[in-house]
């Protein structure tokens, strides 16, 4: 008599065995949903921050080249006539530093979930006042007969302050975007990321101006 192998199998042989896992369903999130939201601290923000620093590198190199040329030209001494910079630059410097404080207040309000648009708007206003103050300082020098061709020192003054004002204008555009950007994000970019890269650029411009102001004021 032939005994079937199924008769010899233990009736509870399959008890405790786990079924093989089912392959994940495309687009599922394990909870029955149709998809999962990407994590909020994803690589997008890191890429944006890194791209901002990469963009700032050539700007830094440009102004280092300007300052190096300023120092070399001043060392030659020929036809170099140092003039006191307009006193208005001291007030302009204070306004620009205050704008950085306002910007950080806005970012802090954003982290708390409070209204931050007013802080970004005030930062924009202070930045615009700085540019206006620079224009008034140029007007003061121009009215006193010190134009860009007066001395090599005055030529570098207009070059350095003008180039900085142009780059700061780009920061004003970024501030306007940070103030008006939807909180939930737009075009794949969250408002917090926009505010962060704007702050990096704006603070960089503030530190850069302090360096230029010290060179123009005391390295004469």
KAWO-V166033 format. One record per pair of residues at least 12 apart in sequence whose ideal C-beta (glycine too) atoms are under 10 Angstrom apart, sorted by the first residue. I is the first residue (numbers start at 1). J is the second residue. Records with the same first field share a line. If there is no record, write none. Layout:
BEGIN
I = J, J
END
This chain:
BEGIN
38 = 188
40 = 190, 192, 193
42 = 190, 193
44 = 185, 188, 189, 190, 193
45 = 189, 190, 192, 193, 194, 196, 197
46 = 193
47 = 193
48 = 189, 190, 193, 194, 196, 197, 200
49 = 193, 196, 197, 200
50 = 197
51 = 197
52 = 174, 196, 197, 198, 199, 200, 201, 204
53 = 197, 200, 201, 204
55 = 170, 197, 200, 201
56 = 167, 200, 201, 204, 205, 208
59 = 163, 164, 167, 170, 201, 204, 205, 208
60 = 204, 208
62 = 163, 167
63 = 160, 163, 164, 167, 208, 209, 211, 212, 215
64 = 211
66 = 156, 159, 160, 163, 164, 212, 215
67 = 156, 160, 211, 212, 215, 216, 219
69 = 152, 156, 159
70 = 152, 153, 155, 156, 157, 159, 160, 212, 215, 216, 219, 220
71 = 156, 215, 219
73 = 152, 153, 155, 156
74 = 152, 153, 156, 215, 219, 220
76 = 152
78 = 152
79 = 151, 152, 153
80 = 151, 152, 153, 220
81 = 146, 150, 151, 152, 153, 154, 220
82 = 151, 152, 153, 154, 216, 219, 220
83 = 141, 144, 146, 150, 151, 153, 154, 157, 216, 220
84 = 216, 217, 220
85 = 137, 141, 153, 154, 157, 161, 213, 216, 217, 218, 220
86 = 133, 134, 136, 137, 138, 139, 140, 141, 144, 146, 157, 161
87 = 137, 140
88 = 133, 134, 136, 137, 138, 139, 140, 141
89 = 133, 134, 137, 157, 161, 209, 212, 213, 216, 217
90 = 213, 217
91 = 129, 130, 133, 136, 137
92 = 129, 130, 131, 132, 133, 134, 136, 137, 161, 209, 213
93 = 130, 133, 206, 209, 210, 212, 213, 214, 217
94 = 126, 130, 133
95 = 125, 126, 127, 128, 129, 130, 131, 132, 133
96 = 126, 127, 129, 130, 131, 133, 134, 164, 168, 202, 205, 206, 209, 210, 213
97 = 126, 130, 206, 207, 209, 210
98 = 122, 123, 126, 129, 130, 206
99 = 122, 123, 124, 125, 126, 127, 128, 129, 130, 168, 171, 175, 202, 203, 205, 206
100 = 123, 126, 127, 199, 202, 203, 205, 206, 207
101 = 119, 123, 126, 206
102 = 118, 119, 120, 121, 122, 123, 124, 125, 126, 127
103 = 116, 119, 120, 122, 123, 124, 126, 127, 171, 175, 178, 195, 198, 199, 202, 203, 206
104 = 119, 123, 199, 202, 203
105 = 118, 119, 120, 122, 123
106 = 118, 119, 120, 121, 122, 123, 175, 178, 179, 195, 198, 199
107 = 119, 120, 178, 192, 195, 196, 198, 199
110 = 178, 183, 191, 192, 195, 196
111 = 192, 195
113 = 183
116 = 178, 179, 183, 191, 192, 195
117 = 178, 179, 180, 181, 183, 191
118 = 179
119 = 178, 179, 195
120 = 174, 175, 176, 177, 178, 179, 180, 181, 191, 195, 198
121 = 175, 176, 178, 179, 180
122 = 175, 179
123 = 171, 172, 175, 178, 179, 198, 199, 202
124 = 171, 172, 173, 174, 175, 176, 178, 179
125 = 172, 175
126 = 175
127 = 168, 169, 171, 172, 174, 175, 176, 202, 205, 206
128 = 168, 169, 172, 175
130 = 164, 165, 168, 172, 205, 206, 209
131 = 164, 165, 166, 168, 169, 172
132 = 165
134 = 161, 162, 164, 165, 168, 209
135 = 161, 162, 165
137 = 157, 161
138 = 157, 158, 161, 162, 165
141 = 154, 157, 158, 161
142 = 154, 158
146 = 158
148 = 162
153 = 216, 220
156 = 212, 215, 216
157 = 212, 216
160 = 208, 209, 211, 212, 213, 215, 216
161 = 209, 212, 213, 216
163 = 212
164 = 205, 208, 209, 211, 212, 213
165 = 205, 209
167 = 201, 204, 205, 208, 209
168 = 201, 202, 205, 206, 208, 209
169 = 205
170 = 201, 202, 205
171 = 198, 199, 201, 202, 203, 204, 205, 206
172 = 202
173 = 198
174 = 194, 195, 197, 198, 199, 200, 201, 202
175 = 194, 195, 198, 199, 201, 202
176 = 198
177 = 189, 191, 194, 195, 197, 198
178 = 191, 192, 193, 194, 195, 196, 197, 198, 199, 202
179 = 191, 194, 195, 198
180 = 194
181 = 193, 194, 195, 198
182 = 194
END
